[in-house]
Amino acid sequence: MMDERRALQRVVAAAACIPVAAGLYGVLFGVNGIAGGIESVSADSHFRYLSGLLTGIGILFWFCVPGIEGKTRLFRFLTLVVVLGGLARLLGLYLTGLPSLTMLAALCVELGLTPLLCLWQTRVAGLARMPASAPMRDA
């Protein structure tokens, strides 16, 4: 159990680097950093705001790493936020067409990796609640 917990902690810590780095990049460079030209000052402002939220999501995932087995509620909430963002991105794909490969990769993280990590965290939390003397059942 301890090895699985540590593996989860390492994967979550590494995966949280994605939203922190992407968010900070967006905060610093705005829409111009990915689109090559600012559509409007308001669009750039909104993009920087959302990038700040993305940074915060990554930082909160880092906050989950120590004692990860006890952070199920926060982990699920963050997963919900990320999946809702991914669903919005998926709707945009349907409405406006294919985005860049970077955005498609983000979609995979939002609708694939993050929910899988949430399931893993739930498993580790469940194992942590089992008494040490309880026999392990074969699945």
C-alpha positions as CSV (number, residue, x, y, z in Angstrom):
1,M,0.0,0.0,0.0
2,M,2.8,2.4,0.9
3,D,4.5,1.9,-2.5
4,E,1.2,2.6,-4.3
5,R,0.6,5.7,-2.2
6,R,4.1,7.0,-3.0
7,A,3.7,6.3,-6.7
8,L,0.4,8.2,-6.7
9,Q,2.0,11.1,-4.9
10,R,4.8,11.3,-7.5
11,V,2.5,11.1,-10.4
12,V,0.2,13.7,-9.0
13,A,3.1,16.0,-8.2
14,A,4.5,15.6,-11.7
15,A,1.1,16.0,-13.4
16,A,0.3,19.2,-11.4
17,C,3.3,20.8,-13.1
18,I,1.2,20.9,-16.3
19,P,-1.5,23.3,-15.1
20,V,1.0,25.4,-13.0
21,A,3.4,25.8,-16.0
22,A,0.6,26.4,-18.5
23,G,-1.2,28.8,-16.2
24,L,1.9,30.8,-15.4
25,Y,2.8,31.0,-19.1
26,G,-0.7,32.3,-19.8
27,V,-0.6,34.8,-17.0
28,L,2.8,36.2,-18.2
29,F,2.3,36.1,-22.0
30,G,-1.5,36.3,-22.4
31,V,-3.3,35.3,-25.6
32,N,-0.4,36.6,-27.6
33,G,1.7,33.8,-26.2
34,I,-0.3,31.2,-28.0
35,A,-2.3,33.0,-30.7
36,G,0.4,35.3,-32.1
37,G,-1.9,38.4,-31.9
38,I,-4.3,39.8,-29.4
39,E,-7.9,39.7,-30.5
40,S,-8.9,42.3,-28.0
41,V,-7.7,43.6,-24.7
42,S,-10.8,42.1,-23.0
43,A,-10.1,38.7,-24.5
44,D,-6.5,38.9,-23.3
45,S,-7.6,39.9,-19.8
46,H,-10.1,37.0,-19.6
47,F,-7.4,34.6,-20.8
48,R,-5.0,35.8,-18.1
49,Y,-7.7,35.4,-15.5
50,L,-8.4,31.8,-16.6
51,S,-4.7,31.2,-16.6
52,G,-4.5,32.3,-13.0
53,L,-7.3,29.9,-12.1
54,L,-5.4,27.1,-13.9
55,T,-2.3,27.9,-11.9
56,G,-4.4,27.7,-8.7
57,I,-5.8,24.3,-9.7
58,G,-2.3,23.0,-10.1
59,I,-1.1,24.4,-6.8
60,L,-4.1,22.8,-5.1
61,F,-3.3,19.4,-6.6
62,W,0.2,19.9,-5.2
63,F,-1.4,20.6,-1.8
64,C,-3.1,17.2,-2.1
65,V,0.3,15.3,-2.4
66,P,1.2,15.2,1.3
67,G,-1.3,12.9,3.0
68,I,-3.0,12.2,-0.3
69,E,-5.1,9.4,1.1
70,G,-6.9,11.9,3.2
71,K,-7.6,14.5,0.6
72,T,-10.4,12.7,-1.3
73,R,-13.0,15.5,-1.2
74,L,-10.6,18.2,-2.5
75,F,-9.2,15.8,-5.1
76,R,-12.7,15.0,-6.4
77,F,-13.6,18.7,-6.4
78,L,-10.5,19.6,-8.4
79,T,-11.2,16.7,-10.8
80,L,-14.8,18.0,-11.3
81,V,-13.5,21.5,-12.1
82,V,-10.9,20.1,-14.6
83,V,-13.5,17.7,-16.3
84,L,-16.0,20.6,-16.6
85,G,-13.3,22.6,-18.3
86,G,-12.5,19.7,-20.6
87,L,-16.2,19.3,-21.5
88,A,-16.3,23.0,-22.4
89,R,-13.2,22.5,-24.5
90,L,-14.8,19.5,-26.2
91,L,-17.9,21.6,-26.9
92,G,-15.7,24.2,-28.5
93,L,-14.1,21.5,-30.6
94,Y,-17.5,20.6,-31.9
95,L,-18.6,24.2,-32.5
96,T,-15.5,25.6,-34.0
97,G,-13.3,22.7,-35.2
98,L,-10.0,21.2,-34.3
99,P,-7.7,23.2,-32.2
100,S,-3.9,22.8,-32.1
101,L,-2.2,19.6,-31.0
102,T,-1.4,21.3,-27.7
103,M,-5.0,21.9,-27.0
104,L,-6.0,18.3,-28.0
105,A,-3.3,17.1,-25.5
106,A,-4.8,19.3,-22.8
107,L,-8.2,17.7,-23.6
108,C,-6.8,14.3,-23.1
109,V,-5.4,15.3,-19.7
110,E,-8.7,16.9,-18.7
111,L,-11.0,14.1,-19.7
112,G,-8.6,11.1,-19.4
113,L,-5.6,11.5,-17.1
114,T,-7.3,13.6,-14.3
115,P,-10.3,11.3,-13.9
116,L,-8.0,8.3,-13.8
117,L,-5.8,9.9,-11.1
118,C,-9.0,10.6,-9.1
119,L,-10.0,6.9,-9.3
120,W,-6.5,6.0,-8.2
121,Q,-6.6,8.4,-5.3
122,T,-9.9,6.9,-4.3
123,R,-8.4,3.4,-4.3
124,V,-5.4,4.6,-2.2
125,A,-7.7,6.3,0.3
126,G,-9.8,3.1,0.6
127,L,-6.7,1.0,1.1
128,A,-5.5,3.4,3.8
129,R,-8.8,3.0,5.7
130,M,-8.5,-0.8,5.8
131,P,-7.2,-2.2,9.1
132,A,-3.7,-3.6,8.8
133,S,-4.8,-7.0,9.9
134,A,-7.6,-7.3,7.3
135,P,-6.8,-9.9,4.7
136,M,-6.4,-8.8,1.1
137,R,-9.1,-10.2,-1.2
138,D,-8.3,-11.3,-4.8
139,A,-10.3,-9.3,-7.3
